[in-house]
Every structure is written in structure tokens, then in C-alpha cells.
Amino acid sequence: MSEKKISAGLAALKVMEGWGVHTIYGIPSGTLSGLMNAMGNPENNI
């Protein structure tokens, strides 16, 4: 089994992608920083 860890923000994006979510609305803030960082990282390819 792989021991590769991902961030909580990336995990949330992957779950939402599986649900078929195409648009996310929100105001960038400290609470959403992990999610915003995951969306801004081009390596995530989501």
C-alpha cells in the first residue's frame, strides 16, 4: 500500500470532483486556505 499523503484541500477537491461538482463558490479566507491552495496548484490537474 502506498504511503503517499495528500493535503486535506486536495482530498476535498477529489471528493467534489467525484460528485460531479464543476463550480465552487466562496470567499477566500483562512478557513478555505487549504482548498484555495489545492485549486491554485497546477500539479493537481483537477
Residue pairs with C-beta under 8 A, 6 or more apart in sequence:
6 14
7 34
7 37
7 38
8 34
9 33
9 34
9 35
9 36
9 37
9 38
9 39
10 38
10 41
10 44
12 34
12 35
12 38
13 35
13 38
13 39
13 44
13 46
14 46
16 24
17 46
24 35
24 39
26 32
26 35
28 36
38 44
38 46
39 46
